[in-house]
Amino acid sequence: PAWQELTAKEIPSASQDGVTVKVIAGESMGIKSPVRTLTPTYFLDFTLEPGSQYAQDVPEGWTAFSYILEGKVDYGSGQSVDAHHTVVFDDLGDKVQLSNTGSQLARLVLLAGQPIGEPIRQHGPFV
C-alpha cells in the first residue's frame, strides 16, 4: 500500500433529497472517491435531514456496519437506532436503507468491504 493524503476539500461529496454523503472511499450517489484501496471498500459519511431517506447500494456478499454519530436512524427495520450505537449487517442483499426518523439532523458512517476470506488472528499489543 501507498500513503494517500486528501484534504477535506478533496473528498468528493454529493447531495440529493436532504441526504449528503462524503465519499471517503468507494462510491455513492454516482461519485467515486480517488482513494485507492487494496480490496473493494466503502467508507461513506452521511448526513440526513429530518424525514429524509436514502438507499445505498452495497455489492452482494460484502460485509458492512454503520456507526451513528448523531440523531436517530432507521435501517429499514422500523426501529430507530440512537447515536453512539453500531449496527452490523448480517445479510445486506444489495442495499442499505437509511432513514432519519428524528426531528434533528442525523449523521452516520457506513463502512463496507469485500471479505478477503482469511482467518482472524489476534496478537498484541496493538498501538
HELIX and SHEET records of a PDB file:
HELIX    1   1 ALA A    8  GLU A   10  5                                   3    
SHEET    1   A 6 SER A  13  GLN A  16  0                                        
SHEET    2   A 6 VAL A  19  ALA A  25 -1                                        
SHEET    3   A 6 THR A  41  LEU A  48 -1                                        
SHEET    4   A 6 ALA A 106  GLY A 113 -1                                        
SHEET    5   A 6 THR A  63  GLU A  70 -1                                        
SHEET    6   A 6 THR A  86  PHE A  89 -1                                        
SHEET    1   B 2 GLU A  27  SER A  28  0                                        
SHEET    2   B 2 ILE A  31  LYS A  32 -1                                        
SHEET    1   C 4 GLN A  53  ASP A  57  0                                        
SHEET    2   C 4 LYS A  95  ASN A 100 -1                                        
SHEET    3   C 4 LYS A  72  ASP A  74 -1                                        
SHEET    4   C 4 SER A  80  ASP A  82 -1                                        
END                                                                             
